Amino acid sequence: MARFLDALAEGPRTRSQLQRAVGVNYDIFTRYLDLLQERGHVESGDEVALTASGLRLRAELRAWLDNLFGV
């Protein structure tokens, strides 16, 4: 999930670009993308982009991971 959010933080991407960036198979890719979309964290049209909610989620997840792993 963090890879999705990090890749999209760089800017909107097509689905193909995003799948290559996150490096997961198509089934997992569509499952995660659908989940993020259902929860309002991404918007999808010609390109996939983070919403304000997605940006907040990324910041919270990064802070949690940094705290957990001491990065």
Wavefront OBJ file of the C-alpha trace (Angstrom):
o trace
v 0.000 0.000 0.000
v 2.832 2.379 0.842
v 4.314 1.831 -2.629
v 1.035 2.944 -4.224
v 0.866 6.086 -2.118
v 4.550 6.912 -2.624
v 4.347 6.442 -6.400
v 1.279 8.675 -6.647
v 2.819 11.329 -4.390
v 5.166 12.036 -7.308
v 2.148 12.952 -9.434
v -0.691 11.359 -11.385
v 0.095 8.227 -13.389
v -1.702 6.032 -15.853
v -2.721 2.629 -14.526
v 0.104 1.001 -16.519
v 2.697 3.417 -15.147
v 1.430 2.884 -11.614
v 1.465 -0.902 -11.897
v 5.058 -0.833 -13.146
v 6.047 1.565 -10.343
v 4.588 -0.575 -7.559
v 5.756 -3.870 -9.053
v 2.855 -6.152 -8.148
v 0.847 -8.556 -10.282
v -2.377 -7.388 -11.906
v -4.754 -9.071 -9.426
v -3.112 -7.455 -6.405
v -2.788 -4.170 -8.248
v -6.518 -3.987 -9.038
v -7.487 -5.101 -5.522
v -5.393 -2.381 -3.868
v -6.371 0.285 -6.373
v -10.074 -0.530 -5.926
v -9.684 -0.371 -2.133
v -7.939 3.011 -2.286
v -10.600 4.309 -4.651
v -13.532 3.009 -2.557
v -12.094 4.717 0.510
v -11.636 8.015 -1.346
v -7.827 8.059 -1.259
v -7.372 8.088 -5.047
v -9.284 9.332 -8.064
v -9.114 7.399 -11.286
v -9.890 8.529 -14.808
v -7.334 8.627 -17.594
v -4.797 8.849 -14.776
v -4.779 7.821 -11.132
v -4.110 10.596 -8.606
v -4.063 10.985 -4.836
v -6.870 12.931 -3.214
v -6.363 15.133 -0.149
v -7.388 12.109 1.919
v -4.749 10.018 0.147
v -2.066 12.583 0.903
v -3.034 12.512 4.587
v -3.018 8.715 4.611
v 0.454 8.673 3.059
v 1.780 11.094 5.687
v 0.260 9.041 8.517
v 1.560 5.765 7.093
v 5.055 7.207 6.550
v 5.111 8.538 10.149
v 3.977 5.163 11.489
v 6.602 3.281 9.461
v 9.329 5.743 10.457
v 8.384 5.304 14.104
v 8.169 1.517 13.817
v 11.490 1.073 12.031
v 13.281 4.117 13.443
v 14.018 5.541 10.016
l 1 2 3 4 5 6 7 8 9 10 11 12 13 14 15 16 17 18 19 20 21 22 23 24 25 26 27 28 29 30 31 32 33 34 35 36 37 38 39 40 41 42 43 44 45 46 47 48 49 50 51 52 53 54 55 56 57 58 59 60 61 62 63 64 65 66 67 68 69 70 71
